[in-house]
């Protein structure tokens, strides 16, 4: 069948496995496009011919290519090539075997939901509050190549003020807010495996404390979240972004044609 695979060479496992991935893809007739510095995954995906469209990278790289696959009504392939690969885990892929995931280019199609903000698609979740501040600080420290970047980022994030948020017009004071594509099992800061990705619902989780024992949970097809500021720091699928508020979240049921190995 072939296909077109976009590769993020800066993802967690890419440095050691890129040449092997290229050879394995070539044997299957898959065209590999390695992103150059500054090139966006979605930009590369829009140049792909008709056929299965894949992304090899971490969670933060997948959404842009998945959005193009939806726009062009193409089947989408995920190759776990990053550090955590939560999406790959949740759809049942072996996160330690990106080469094996190439079999999905000739695999079985499964329709799944995606979440949307006005700016972009998300496959996992959007976070605001302490975790989002941590992601932004970590990214800034990484770019400056500072020592002890993670520890500094955490210390600064823990000093962040609680969000003065409203959800659909009702007060929602919280330090942590997470809007998820389908249901997660939450344990403190840990995200458990999602049992399904075709429920057709967003799940919003909010907690007032830094180490929450309980979460406020709400489900729906849409949410409007305001934090009383024109723009707010957020993290989409673990990547730092700044979003205009109020933020309109919605679910796009069964929008993505995901291919998985048979």
N, C-alpha and C positions, 0 to 999 in steps of 0.2 A: 504493500500500500504506500510506503514511503511516508512523507510528511516533512514538516519544517519545525526545527527545534531552536529556540532562542536560549542562549546560555549566558548566565551572569558569571563572569570569571572571578568576581570578587566575593562570591558566596563562600560559606564556611568550608565545604569540602572540595571546592573547584580547583584550588591550587594543585592538589595532588592527583586529581582524577580527570583532568580535562582531556589529555591526550587519549586516555583509555576510552573515555566517553565518545570522542570523535570517531575513533576506529570502530567501536561497536555500532554507532549510528550509521556509519558509512556502509557496514555490512548489511544493514536493513534498508538501505536506500533512502535514508533520512538526511535531509539537508540541514547542516548545523551552521547557525549564525552566532558567533561570539560577540557580545556587546563590546564596543570600543569605549574609551573613557568619555563620559558625558552622554552617551547614547541611551535613550530610554527604551525599556523593553517593549512598550506599546508601539513606539515608532517603528521598531524592527518588525513587529508582528504584522503591521499593516502592509508591509511589502511582501508578505508571504504569498505563495500561490495557493489555489484552492486545495484543500486536503487537511488532514489532522494538523493541529497547531499545538506545539508543546513549549513548556518553559522549564528549564533546569536552573533552579535557584532556591533560595529560602522563601519563607512565607511572604516577605515583603515584595518579592519580585513577581509573584504569581498573578495578583489581581489585575495588573495592567494588561497582561496577555489574555487572561480569561475574559476581560471586558471586550477585547477585540474579537475573540472567538464568538462571543455572544452577538456582537454587532454584525459579524459576517456569517453567522449561523454555521460555524465550523466546530468540529469536535475538538476537545481540549485534553491535553496530556500533561500531567504533573510529574516531574522528576525531582525527587528529594535531593537537593544539592547544597542545602544551607546548613545552618547550625542546629536549629530545633525542628523544623519541618512539621509543625503541628497539623497543617492541612493534610499532608501525606499520611500522617499517622491516623487521622480521623477517617480517611477514605480506605484504610486497610492496606496501604503500601508498606513495604519493608523500608524503613528510613535509612538503613545501612546498605541498601542495594539499589543505587540509582541506575546501574546498568540493567538490572533485571526489569526495572520499570519501563524500559524502552519497548518491552513487549506490548505495552498498552497501545502503541501506534497501530497494532493489528488486533486490538482487544475488543471488549464488550462495552457498549455505551450505557451510561447510567445518567439520568437527568437529576440535577441537584439544584438547590436554592443558592442564591447569592444575596448579600446585603448591599444596600446602596446609600451613599450620601449624595448631595447634589454634585460633589466633585468627582467621586470615583466609586468603583465597586470594591467590596471587601468580602473575602472568603471566610475569614475567621471572626474578627471582632474589631470594634473601635473602642479605645479607652480614653478616658479623661481623668484629670486629677493626679494623684501621686504617681501612678505608673506612667502616665504620659509625660510628666515632668522628668521622671527618671530616664525615659527613652531619649528625650531631647537633650538632657545634660550629658548622657553617655555618648550621643552622637557628636556633640560639640567637643567633648574631651577627646574622642577618637580622632577627630580631624586635626586637633592640635597636638596629638600624640603625647598627651600628658601621662606621667606615671600615676598610678593609683586612680585611674579615671573612674572606675566603677564605684569605688568607695566614696570619692568626692561627689559623684552624681547622686548616690543614695543619700548622703548626708544633706545635700541641698534639697532633694525632693521631699524628704521627711519634714522640712521646715515649711513646705508649701501650705498656704491657707486653704481651708475647706472651700469647695465650690458652692457658690450661692445659686444653685441651679433650680430651674422649674422644668417639670415634665408635663407636657400638654397643659401648661398653665398652672399646675399645682406645685407647691414648694417641694424640693427634693434636696435638702442639705446633705452633702456627702463629700468624703475625701477621695473616694474611688467610684467611678462609674464605668461600666462595661456594657456595650451594646453588642450582642452576639448574633451571628447567623446560626439559628437553631440553638438547642439547649446544651449547656455545659454543666458538668458537675464541678463545683467550686470548692476548693480547700485552701483557705487563706489566700495566698497569691498564686496558687497552683491551679492551672486549668486542666480538668480531666478530659477524657475522650468524649467526643460527641457520639451518641449512639446512632443518630440519623442526621441527614442533611437534606431531607425532603419534607419537613414538617410544615413548611410554609409560614413560619413565625419567627419574628425577632424576639430575643429574650434580653431584657435590660436588668442588670444587677447593680445595686448601689450599696455602699457601706460607709458608715460615718467614721469608723476607726481605722487606724493604720494596719492593725492586725485583726481583721473582723472575725468574730465568731458567728455572726448572723448577717445575712444579706437580705435586702429588700429586692424582690424579684417581680417583674411585670412582663407580660407577654402581649404581643400585638403585631399587626401587619405594618404599622407605622408608629413613629414617635416624633414629637417635636421637643427638642431639648434646648433650653436657653440658659446661659450662665451669666447674663448681665454685662457682657462685654462684646465689643464688635467682633473680635477674633479670639480664639482659644487654642492653646496647645493641645494636641491630641496625638494618638498613635493608631495608625490603621495597619492591621496585621503586623504589628511590631515595628513599623517604620514611622519616624517623626513627621508630622504634618501640622499645619495651622489651618483651622477651619473657621469660616464665617458663621456667626450665630444670628438667629437661632438655627440649629442644625435639624434638617428634616431627614430622618432615617426611614427606610422602607425595605421590605423584603421583595425580592423578585423571584417568585416561585418557579422551580424547575427550569430556570433560564439557561443553565450551563450544561452542555452536552459533554460530560466527563467520560473519557475512555480509561478503562482499567484492564490490567492483564487478565486473560481468561484463566 
